[in-house]
Amino acid sequence: MSGVLQRLKQFAQSPQGRRTIEQVRRTAADPRRRAQARRLFGKLRDRRSV
């Protein structure tokens, strides 16, 4: 498991990882995207309880 964490850490520190993190931050700040994610997680939560 620590190998996976190490790979994630390396990716996050790479230029591509930094770009990806910044893109995710911008997307997460968008109110429409937040609502979309909230609906998706709600659907997944409802399926799991059935």
C-alpha positions in Angstrom: 0.0 0.0 0.0 2.8 2.4 0.7 3.9 1.9 -2.9 0.7 3.4 -4.1 1.0 6.4 -1.7 4.5 7.0 -2.9 3.4 7.0 -6.5 0.6 9.4 -5.7 3.1 11.7 -3.9 5.4 11.6 -6.9 2.6 12.3 -9.3 1.3 15.3 -7.2 4.8 16.8 -7.3 5.2 16.4 -11.0 4.3 19.2 -13.5 1.4 17.1 -14.8 0.2 16.4 -11.3 0.3 20.1 -10.4 -1.8 20.9 -13.5 -4.3 18.2 -12.6 -4.6 19.4 -9.0 -5.1 23.0 -10.2 -7.8 21.9 -12.7 -9.6 19.9 -10.0 -9.5 22.9 -7.6 -11.0 25.2 -10.3 -13.7 22.6 -11.1 -14.5 22.1 -7.5 -15.0 25.8 -7.0 -17.7 25.9 -9.7 -21.1 25.9 -8.1 -22.7 23.9 -11.0 -20.1 21.2 -10.7 -20.5 21.1 -7.0 -24.2 20.5 -7.4 -23.6 17.9 -10.1 -21.2 16.0 -7.7 -23.6 16.3 -4.9 -26.4 14.7 -7.0 -24.0 11.9 -8.2 -22.9 11.0 -4.6 -26.5 11.1 -3.5 -27.5 8.6 -6.1 -24.5 6.3 -5.2 -25.4 6.6 -1.5 -29.1 5.6 -2.3 -28.0 2.6 -4.4 -25.7 1.3 -1.6 -28.5 1.4 1.0 -30.9 -0.7 -1.1 
